[in-house]
Amino acid sequence: MFSTRLLMTCAAIGVGSGLVFTAAGFVNGIVAATVPVLYGLAIGVYFLPGVIAQSLLRRGGVAIITGLIAGLVASAVNPAFVMQYIGTAVAIGLLQEVPFAVTKYRYWKAWVFYLAAVVMGLVFGAGVFIGVGLEHFAGWVNIVYFGTFVLSPVLFTWIGRLIAAGIDRTGVARGVQKEIDRRRNAPHTAAMTAA
C-alpha cells in the first residue's frame, strides 16, 4: 500500500506546500478585499502539493495525502482559516486524483495534468462566482475573473511539475515512483519530463 518512504516523501511535499499556503493565505485575503475579480490568481497555489506528488511519484492517493498535510501545516500557522486550508487542499487533491483514477493510475502524461487544471479551475471559478455573487460585474470583468481561475491552476501546475522534475533529478524518489505510462503495450517511460 503506502510505504514509510512514500509517506515521508508526501509529508515533505505537504509541509513545504503548507508553508507556501500560509504565505498565499495572507495575499489571498488582501486580493479578495481589494480586487476580488483577481481572486482566481490565488487558487492555483492549492494545486502545488498534489501536482508535485503526482508528477514525482505517479501513485494513487498522493494528491489527497499531500493536500491534507499542506492544509494542516497552514492551519497550524493560521488557525482562523483551518477549514479553508484543509477543505480547499483536500478538495483539490481529490479532484486531482480523478483523471488518473480513470486510467487506474497507469497513465501520467503531462497533458492530463494541464487539462485537469483547466477543468478544475473552471469548476472552482463557477463555485466561487455563485458563492460570492460576482454576477453584478460587467461582462468583460467576468471574462477576466474566469480567465484567472483557469490561468492560475495551469501556471501552478507548470511550476509544480518543474519542482517535481527537479526533485526527480536528485534521485530521492527512486524506488517509490512508478512509470509514466504503465498501460499494457505502452513503451516504458520511467524518466519524468518537465513539460
C-alpha positions as CSV (number, residue, x, y, z in Angstrom):
1,M,0.0,0.0,0.0
2,F,1.9,3.1,1.2
3,S,5.4,2.5,2.4
4,T,7.0,4.7,5.1
5,R,9.3,6.2,2.5
6,L,6.4,7.1,0.3
7,L,4.5,8.7,3.2
8,M,7.6,10.6,4.3
9,T,8.0,11.9,0.7
10,C,4.4,13.0,0.7
11,A,4.9,14.6,4.2
12,A,7.9,16.6,3.0
13,I,6.0,17.9,-0.1
14,G,3.0,18.7,2.1
15,V,5.0,20.6,4.7
16,G,6.7,22.7,2.0
17,S,3.5,23.4,0.3
18,G,1.8,24.2,3.6
19,L,4.3,27.0,4.2
20,V,3.5,28.3,0.7
21,F,-0.2,28.1,1.6
22,T,0.4,30.2,4.7
23,A,2.1,33.0,2.7
24,A,-0.5,32.8,0.0
25,G,-3.3,33.0,2.5
26,F,-2.3,36.4,3.6
27,V,-2.0,37.6,0.0
28,N,-5.4,36.0,-0.8
29,G,-7.1,38.0,1.9
30,I,-5.7,41.2,0.5
31,V,-6.7,40.3,-3.1
32,A,-10.2,39.3,-2.0
33,A,-10.7,42.6,-0.2
34,T,-9.3,44.9,-2.7
35,V,-9.6,43.4,-6.2
36,P,-11.9,40.3,-5.9
37,V,-12.1,39.9,-9.7
38,L,-8.4,38.7,-9.5
39,Y,-9.1,36.2,-6.7
40,G,-8.7,33.4,-9.2
41,L,-5.0,34.1,-9.4
42,A,-4.7,32.9,-5.8
43,I,-6.4,29.5,-6.2
44,G,-3.6,27.9,-8.1
45,V,-1.3,27.6,-5.1
46,Y,-3.6,24.9,-3.8
47,F,-2.7,22.7,-6.8
48,L,1.0,22.6,-5.8
49,P,1.1,19.7,-3.3
50,G,-0.9,17.3,-5.5
51,V,0.9,18.2,-8.7
52,I,4.3,17.8,-7.2
53,A,3.4,14.5,-5.5
54,Q,1.6,13.0,-8.5
55,S,4.3,14.2,-11.0
56,L,7.1,12.8,-8.9
57,L,5.6,9.6,-7.5
58,R,2.9,8.7,-10.0
59,R,0.8,6.8,-7.5
60,G,-2.9,7.0,-6.4
61,G,-3.8,8.9,-3.3
62,V,-0.7,11.1,-3.0
63,A,-2.5,14.3,-4.1
64,I,-5.0,13.8,-1.2
65,I,-2.3,13.0,1.4
66,T,0.0,15.9,0.4
67,G,-3.0,18.3,0.2
68,L,-4.2,17.2,3.7
69,I,-0.7,17.7,5.2
70,A,-0.3,21.1,3.5
71,G,-3.7,22.2,4.9
72,L,-2.7,21.0,8.4
73,V,0.6,22.9,8.3
74,A,-1.0,26.1,7.0
75,S,-3.8,25.9,9.6
76,A,-1.3,25.4,12.4
77,V,0.2,28.8,11.4
78,N,-3.1,30.5,10.8
79,P,-5.8,28.5,12.8
80,A,-8.5,31.0,11.9
81,F,-8.7,29.5,8.4
82,V,-8.3,25.8,9.3
83,M,-11.4,24.7,7.4
84,Q,-10.5,26.9,4.4
85,Y,-6.9,25.5,4.1
86,I,-7.8,21.9,4.8
87,G,-11.1,21.9,2.8
88,T,-9.6,23.5,-0.3
89,A,-6.4,21.5,-0.3
90,V,-8.2,18.1,0.2
91,A,-11.0,19.0,-2.4
92,I,-8.4,19.9,-5.0
93,G,-6.3,16.9,-4.1
94,L,-9.4,14.7,-4.5
95,L,-10.2,16.3,-7.9
96,Q,-6.6,15.9,-9.0
97,E,-6.9,12.1,-8.4
98,V,-9.9,11.7,-10.7
99,P,-8.3,11.9,-14.2
100,F,-5.6,9.4,-13.1
101,A,-8.1,7.1,-11.3
102,V,-9.9,6.8,-14.7
103,T,-6.8,5.1,-16.1
104,K,-6.4,3.1,-12.9
105,Y,-3.3,5.2,-12.1
106,R,-1.4,3.8,-15.1
107,Y,-1.1,7.0,-17.3
108,W,0.7,10.1,-16.0
109,K,1.4,12.2,-19.2
110,A,1.8,16.0,-18.8
111,W,-1.3,16.8,-20.9
112,V,-3.5,15.1,-18.4
113,F,-2.2,17.4,-15.6
114,Y,-2.9,20.5,-17.7
115,L,-6.3,19.5,-18.9
116,A,-7.3,18.6,-15.3
117,A,-6.1,22.0,-14.1
118,V,-8.2,23.9,-16.7
119,V,-11.3,21.9,-15.8
120,M,-10.8,22.3,-12.1
121,G,-10.1,26.0,-12.5
122,L,-13.5,26.4,-14.3
123,V,-15.3,24.3,-11.6
124,F,-13.8,26.3,-8.7
125,G,-14.3,29.6,-10.6
126,A,-18.0,28.8,-11.1
127,G,-18.4,27.8,-7.4
128,V,-16.8,31.0,-6.1
129,F,-18.7,33.0,-8.7
130,I,-22.0,31.6,-7.4
131,G,-20.9,31.9,-3.7
132,V,-19.6,35.5,-4.0
133,G,-22.2,36.7,-6.4
134,L,-20.0,38.4,-8.9
135,E,-22.7,38.4,-11.5
136,H,-23.2,42.1,-10.9
137,F,-19.9,42.9,-12.7
138,A,-19.7,43.9,-16.4
139,G,-19.3,41.2,-19.0
140,W,-15.6,41.8,-19.5
141,V,-14.8,41.6,-15.8
142,N,-16.5,38.2,-15.7
143,I,-14.2,37.1,-18.5
144,V,-11.1,38.3,-16.6
145,Y,-12.5,36.6,-13.5
146,F,-12.9,33.2,-15.1
147,G,-9.7,33.6,-17.0
148,T,-7.7,33.9,-13.7
149,F,-9.3,30.8,-12.4
150,V,-8.1,28.9,-15.4
151,L,-4.7,30.6,-15.8
152,S,-3.7,30.2,-12.2
153,P,-4.1,26.4,-11.9
154,V,-2.3,25.9,-15.2
155,L,0.5,28.2,-14.1
156,F,0.9,26.4,-10.7
157,T,0.6,23.0,-12.4
158,W,3.6,24.0,-14.6
159,I,5.5,25.3,-11.5
160,G,4.7,22.1,-9.6
161,R,5.8,19.9,-12.4
162,L,9.1,21.9,-12.6
163,I,9.6,21.3,-8.9
164,A,8.9,17.6,-9.2
165,A,11.3,17.3,-12.1
166,G,14.0,19.0,-10.0
167,I,13.3,16.6,-7.1
168,D,13.3,13.7,-9.6
169,R,16.8,14.6,-10.8
170,T,18.2,14.2,-7.3
171,G,17.1,10.6,-7.3
172,V,15.4,10.7,-3.9
173,A,12.2,9.2,-5.2
174,R,13.8,6.2,-6.9
175,G,12.2,3.1,-5.7
176,V,8.9,4.7,-4.7
177,Q,7.8,6.2,-8.1
178,K,6.0,4.4,-10.9
179,E,6.5,4.7,-14.6
180,I,4.7,7.5,-16.5
181,D,2.9,5.0,-18.8
182,R,2.1,1.6,-17.3
183,R,-0.7,0.7,-19.7
184,R,-0.4,-2.7,-21.4
185,N,1.6,-2.5,-24.6
186,A,2.9,1.0,-23.7
187,P,6.5,1.9,-24.1
188,H,8.3,2.1,-20.8
189,T,8.9,5.7,-19.7
190,A,10.4,5.9,-16.2
191,A,12.1,9.3,-16.6
192,M,10.0,12.3,-15.9
193,T,9.7,15.2,-18.3
194,A,9.1,18.8,-17.0
195,A,6.7,19.7,-19.8
